[in-house]
Amino acid sequence: MVAYKNSLEFAKEKDKKDPLNPYRSKFHIPVINGIETIYFTGNSLGLQPKSTKEYIDKELEAWKNWGVEGHFEAEKPWFSYHEFLTEKAAKIVGAQPLEVVITHSLTTNLHLLMASFYQPTETRYKIICEKKAFPSDQYALESQAKFHGRKPEEAIIEVGPREGEHLIHEEDIIAAINEAGESLAMVMIGGVNYYTGQLFDMEKITKAGHNVGAFVGFDLAHAAGNVKLELHKWGVDFAAWCSYKYLNSSPGGVSGLFVHEKHAHNKELPRFAGWWGHDKETRFLMEPGFQPIPGAEGWQLSNAPVLGMAAHLASLDIFDEVGMDALIEKRKDLTNYLEFLINDISDRLGDACTFEIITPKNETQRGAQLSILAHGMGKPLFDAITKMGVIADWREPNVIRIAPVPLYNSFEDVYRFSECLEKAINQ
Ligand SMILES: *Cc1c(COP(=O)(O)O)cnc(C)c1O
């Protein structure tokens, strides 16, 4: 355990020793009202790498110079542009290249994957998800149930925290899976909960789901680029994630889709098909009869939105250079320091400070994010730190989410945030 100190000198010393510190200068840090922000919302929209513009400009230039010929003549031909991203994205989620494709947007991909992996029958039709899942996931699951003629309240089992608690006991998820048993068709859970920042043991959940014969998938919006993922090794059936949170790849940017190798050649899986998922050799013969490309690419519907892909590639190149292991090591240190400073404030101010961190204390059960339940202080506290230049995230009814991101946030950011927080509480 590192001995942390609540001082600017200490924070600066940490930055000096941090091998990833130089990466901060590769990002645009927003300056709002003349103040360089303390940007702690990389869990919502990651910052822009300075290289993004070059990557996009290159494709604009190719489009200008080649028109349609750019599909084959551009330096990175658009026809297969997504392929330049696959290997790098696969490393981030612990997958084989065959198992990953960058395509569409996140909720779209969840639906496409559920078209394949939610196949309810008369007796096996239930879905297990976490309570307070991200709204889009809730709507996606409800509509999937209805699409198959099921009432959502009959089909969907939500596992929530126990009475008076904020986090979900993993054993409760496992118990729910076992209890549903042969009636369970699919488990679909957020790998890291967007609200509490709780990271689930995906390997354990996958095993439990498979034991009762269900498919298991994860929404990795808050996990990709944030925590260690081993999707292939864990045997996860399917997953999807967005690229605009920890992966810094432009607002509403393209999404990642994972289908495990064991399903790569299964042509019997039902799916919604489009021409970009069709066998590359015969795609342009434009003949009837869909022949899926083996692996994740077979789930593509449309040709690649190259400008969004270029933004994603710019970011993936940075991730590839740094590697997830180094990122995760710094992430733990940064968030532990943040936790230390918040607890220090809370200890010193005693009754004047009524907030509590609801994210797990154990660093193996969380990513970068800490969620602070603000109790009595709430919105005014949030508004006060915002005025001081902190970009954090407010979630009704009473939670402030903050995520220091190892690629561009510094220990000094964390220290300055704690200064703002203390000042705001004392106001
Ligand atoms: C951010 C997020 C989404 C957003 O979905 P889009 O389709 O990209 O708009 C969905 N689910 C979770 C869990 C998220 O965190």
The ligand as a Gaussian input file, in Angstrom:
#p B3LYP/6-31G(d) Opt

LIG

0 1
 C      -22.963000       5.018000     -22.800000
 C      -23.784000       3.794000     -22.738000
 C      -24.693000       3.481000     -23.750000
 C      -24.938000       4.423000     -24.897000
 O      -25.407000       3.770000     -26.017000
 P      -25.274000       4.402000     -27.481000
 O      -25.922000       3.419000     -28.337000
 O      -23.798000       4.575000     -27.743000
 O      -25.949000       5.735000     -27.463000
 C      -25.380000       2.289000     -23.656000
 N      -25.195000       1.450000     -22.614000
 C      -24.316000       1.726000     -21.610000
 C      -24.120000       0.767000     -20.489000
 C      -23.599000       2.915000     -21.643000
 O      -22.768000       3.203000     -20.656000

